Amino acid sequence: MSILSRLSTFLLIISCALSVWIGAAYGFHIKNIKCTPLFSYECISKLIEDTVLLRWVDDPGTFILGCIAAISTGIGAILLYNQVRQADRLEDFRRLQKHKAQRALMPLRLSDTSRYVEKSIRSVEIAILRYEAARISRTALLDDREIPILPDEPINFFSDFIEYAQVKTTLIENMISMLQYQSSRIADLSDRQKSRSIVIYNLYSYYIEYCIIHCIINSMYDYGRGRDENMPTSISWESVIKNISFRSISGDHLDNILSSAYRISESQGENVVIK
């Protein structure tokens, strides 16, 4: 709730409380007043004198002015509250339109991210195939030019998308996080010292996680194209294992990667748990 909305609500509560205060004082002590007519000057004066809650009123004129002020405050609070609600509705509409515009661009940004992930998977494949030779020669697993650069535009786009989203964005948040730390990991493969501390199963893990990211991207296309109104909130290990199986890597390396993926899926269950 905005500050103006809170202020208008506060003023409205104060005006209502003042009206209740006056009504309660009159109601609790009316039985002690034995005079007629009930709203004559004498009766009102006696009510003020005998009621603790109304001793701040000097005379009927002040009492009437106080009531008018309370009513005016209430009317002003209601008008201010309506004005703030109108501004909130306009802001909600603006955010909705912003989300629609971002949704229309989503397939393009997903494609940009997918291209980066495909390049990263190929780089990890190269590192896996070079692993034994690099261990013997004590060289880096990859050259600098073989390290794909994480593009800024998709990251910025999806960060804004999360801010204006009208749906759950758990997968997008996970994707952004995974992209950043995987980018840092793959950059270490071009460093000779850091490459020496990496074992082959680390590379298998990188490979699996990039395939998970690729599955996340694939799962969001239907929402971006308007075919589904619900953003996916999870991906299955079945889709990840299929993604791995269709890759160009083969032989013992493929078997080891699939074995690792099956082992993780057995511990996590049907869906991928991103930590």
VOMARLO-636070 format. One line per field, with one value per residue (C-alpha): residue number from 1; x, z, y. Coordinates in steps of 0.05 Angstrom, whole numbers, plus 5000, padded with zeros to 4 digits. Each point is the difference from the previous one (the first is absolute). Example, Ala and Ser with C-alpha at 12.3 -4.5 7.8 and 13.67 -1.06 7.14 Angstrom:
# residues 2
resi 1, 2 .
u 5246, 5027 .
w 5156, 4987 .
v 4910, 5069 .
//
This chain:
# residues 275
resi 1, 2, 3, 4, 5, 6, 7, 8, 9, 10, 11, 12, 13, 14, 15, 16, 17, 18, 19, 20, 21, 22, 23, 24, 25, 26, 27, 28, 29, 30, 31, 32, 33, 34, 35, 36, 37, 38, 39, 40, 41, 42, 43, 44, 45, 46, 47, 48, 49, 50, 51, 52, 53, 54, 55, 56, 57, 58, 59, 60, 61, 62, 63, 64, 65, 66, 67, 68, 69, 70, 71, 72, 73, 74, 75, 76, 77, 78, 79, 80, 81, 82, 83, 84, 85, 86, 87, 88, 89, 90, 91, 92, 93, 94, 95, 96, 97, 98, 99, 100, 101, 102, 103, 104, 105, 106, 107, 108, 109, 110, 111, 112, 113, 114, 115, 116, 117, 118, 119, 120, 121, 122, 123, 124, 125, 126, 127, 128, 129, 130, 131, 132, 133, 134, 135, 136, 137, 138, 139, 140, 141, 142, 143, 144, 145, 146, 147, 148, 149, 150, 151, 152, 153, 154, 155, 156, 157, 158, 159, 160, 161, 162, 163, 164, 165, 166, 167, 168, 169, 170, 171, 172, 173, 174, 175, 176, 177, 178, 179, 180, 181, 182, 183, 184, 185, 186, 187, 188, 189, 190, 191, 192, 193, 194, 195, 196, 197, 198, 199, 200, 201, 202, 203, 204, 205, 206, 207, 208, 209, 210, 211, 212, 213, 214, 215, 216, 217, 218, 219, 220, 221, 222, 223, 224, 225, 226, 227, 228, 229, 230, 231, 232, 233, 234, 235, 236, 237, 238, 239, 240, 241, 242, 243, 244, 245, 246, 247, 248, 249, 250, 251, 252, 253, 254, 255, 256, 257, 258, 259, 260, 261, 262, 263, 264, 265, 266, 267, 268, 269, 270, 271, 272, 273, 274, 275 .
u 5000, 5026, 5012, 4941, 4955, 5023, 4989, 4930, 4982, 5028, 4959, 4938, 5010, 5012, 4935, 4961, 5031, 4981, 4928, 4998, 5031, 4945, 4945, 5024, 5004, 4930, 4973, 5031, 4977, 4933, 4963, 5028, 4971, 4929, 4979, 4959, 5004, 5059, 5041, 4987, 5057, 4989, 5002, 5062, 5035, 4983, 5026, 5066, 5008, 4984, 5039, 5075, 5008, 4969, 5031, 5045, 4938, 4990, 4931, 4950, 5032, 5067, 4965, 4966, 5065, 5036, 4947, 5006, 5076, 4995, 4951, 5045, 5060, 4963, 4978, 5070, 5029, 4951, 5016, 5074, 4992, 4962, 5053, 5055, 4961, 4993, 5076, 5011, 4954, 5039, 5065, 4973, 4978, 5069, 5034, 4953, 5015, 5075, 4994, 4963, 5055, 5053, 4962, 4998, 5076, 5010, 5010, 5056, 5037, 4990, 5032, 5059, 5010, 4992, 5056, 5046, 4983, 5012, 5069, 5015, 4980, 5046, 5056, 4990, 4999, 5067, 5028, 4976, 5033, 5065, 5001, 5050, 5048, 4996, 5016, 5062, 5025, 4976, 4966, 4933, 4940, 4976, 5028, 4972, 4967, 4962, 4966, 4932, 4984, 4935, 4958, 4974, 4935, 4964, 5022, 4975, 4936, 4982, 5017, 4949, 4952, 5002, 4984, 4938, 4977, 4928, 5018, 5048, 5072, 5035, 5031, 5025, 5032, 5034, 5022, 5033, 5036, 5024, 5023, 5044, 5036, 5007, 5031, 5051, 5014, 5011, 5046, 5046, 5011, 5046, 5044, 5057, 5006, 4925, 4993, 5047, 4954, 4939, 4984, 4960, 4938, 4999, 4995, 4943, 4965, 5009, 4972, 4938, 4986, 5005, 4950, 4954, 5004, 4984, 4938, 4978, 5005, 4961, 4945, 4986, 4989, 4926, 4988, 5040, 4962, 4933, 4982, 4997, 4979, 5038, 5075, 5031, 5026, 5041, 5034, 5005, 5062, 4970, 5005, 5072, 5022, 4968, 5037, 5066, 4986, 4991, 5068, 5061, 5042, 5003, 5035, 5022, 4992, 4927, 4989, 5034, 4960, 4935, 5019, 5013, 4933, 4962, 5034, 4981, 4928, 4993, 5020, 4957, 4938, 4960, 5017, 5066, 5018, 5043, 5045 .
w 5000, 4982, 5050, 4974, 5006, 5072, 5016, 4972, 5037, 5065, 4992, 4985, 5063, 5042, 4976, 5014, 5068, 5017, 4979, 5042, 5059, 4998, 4989, 5057, 5048, 4982, 5003, 5067, 5037, 4968, 5054, 5053, 4965, 5021, 4961, 4939, 4943, 4992, 4953, 5035, 5023, 5073, 4985, 4956, 5053, 5055, 4956, 4990, 5074, 5023, 4947, 5008, 4926, 4980, 5050, 4945, 4969, 5027, 4972, 4949, 4946, 5010, 5000, 4934, 4969, 5024, 4966, 4936, 5003, 5011, 4942, 4955, 5019, 4984, 4932, 4985, 5020, 4956, 4940, 5012, 5008, 4934, 4965, 5026, 4979, 4930, 4998, 5023, 4946, 4947, 5028, 4998, 4928, 4981, 5032, 4964, 4932, 5016, 5014, 4935, 4961, 5035, 4986, 4926, 5000, 5042, 4943, 4971, 5066, 5012, 4932, 5018, 5065, 4966, 4951, 5057, 5036, 4937, 4992, 5073, 4993, 4940, 5039, 5058, 4950, 4973, 5071, 5014, 4938, 5016, 5073, 4998, 4953, 5041, 5064, 4969, 4968, 5059, 4954, 5005, 4977, 4955, 4964, 5016, 4932, 5015, 5061, 4981, 5029, 5040, 4965, 5042, 4963, 5019, 5073, 5003, 4964, 5046, 5061, 4978, 4982, 5072, 5026, 4957, 4996, 5014, 5008, 5042, 4976, 5039, 4938, 4972, 5066, 5002, 4927, 5012, 5061, 4964, 4939, 5042, 5042, 4941, 4960, 5056, 5002, 4925, 5000, 5048, 4946, 4962, 5062, 5003, 5076, 5012, 4946, 5038, 5060, 4958, 4995, 4944, 5043, 5009, 4925, 4999, 5052, 4958, 4940, 5038, 5028, 4932, 4974, 5058, 4980, 4928, 5024, 5041, 4938, 4958, 5053, 4997, 4925, 5003, 5051, 4960, 4936, 5035, 4995, 5075, 5053, 5055, 5008, 5014, 5071, 4993, 4949, 5002, 5001, 4942, 4955, 5024, 4986, 4930, 4988, 5019, 4957, 4937, 5007, 4957, 5056, 4999, 5027, 5072, 5013, 4981, 5043, 5059, 4992, 4996, 5060, 5040, 4978, 5019, 5068, 5014, 4976, 5047, 5059, 4979, 4973, 4936, 4993, 5001, 5066, 4986, 5059 .
v 5000, 5069, 5057, 5040, 4940, 4989, 5074, 5001, 4936, 5031, 5063, 4960, 4958, 5064, 5031, 4936, 4994, 5072, 4987, 4937, 5038, 5053, 4948, 4956, 5058, 5021, 4930, 4980, 5062, 5017, 4961, 5048, 5061, 5015, 5060, 5017, 5014, 4952, 5043, 5066, 5045, 4980, 4925, 5004, 5043, 4950, 4943, 5035, 5016, 4929, 4962, 4991, 4984, 5066, 5049, 5027, 5032, 5070, 5014, 4975, 5043, 4967, 4933, 5014, 5026, 4937, 4956, 5040, 4993, 4925, 4993, 5043, 4959, 4936, 5026, 5024, 4933, 4963, 5045, 4991, 4925, 4996, 5042, 4954, 4938, 5029, 5012, 4929, 4973, 5040, 4973, 4929, 5010, 5028, 4940, 4952, 5033, 4997, 4926, 4988, 5036, 4959, 4936, 5017, 5006, 4938, 4950, 5043, 5004, 4926, 4987, 5044, 4963, 4933, 5016, 5018, 4935, 4959, 5031, 4986, 4927, 4992, 5032, 4951, 4943, 5023, 5004, 4930, 4972, 5036, 4982, 4943, 5035, 5065, 4962, 4970, 5065, 5043, 5050, 5035, 4962, 5057, 5060, 5069, 5004, 4936, 5030, 5029, 5068, 5005, 5054, 5057, 5013, 4936, 5006, 5072, 4981, 4943, 5042, 5052, 4944, 4975, 5071, 5009, 4927, 4982, 4926, 4959, 5008, 4946, 4967, 5066, 5018, 4932, 5007, 5068, 4974, 4937, 5039, 5046, 4948, 4952, 5057, 5009, 4925, 4993, 5061, 4962, 4947, 5048, 5010, 4949, 5000, 4994, 4947, 4955, 4999, 4979, 4926, 4967, 4994, 5076, 5006, 4949, 5043, 5063, 4962, 4978, 5069, 5033, 4948, 5018, 5074, 4980, 4962, 5061, 5043, 4950, 4996, 5075, 5008, 4983, 5055, 5050, 4983, 5007, 4926, 4991, 5050, 4966, 5005, 4931, 4994, 4936, 4954, 4924, 4958, 4961, 5062, 5013, 4929, 5003, 5065, 4968, 4939, 5042, 5034, 4986, 4972, 4924, 4938, 4993, 5074, 4998, 4939, 5033, 5064, 4962, 4958, 5063, 5030, 4936, 4999, 5072, 4989, 4941, 5044, 5059, 4967, 5013, 5074, 5037, 5032, 5061, 5018 .
//
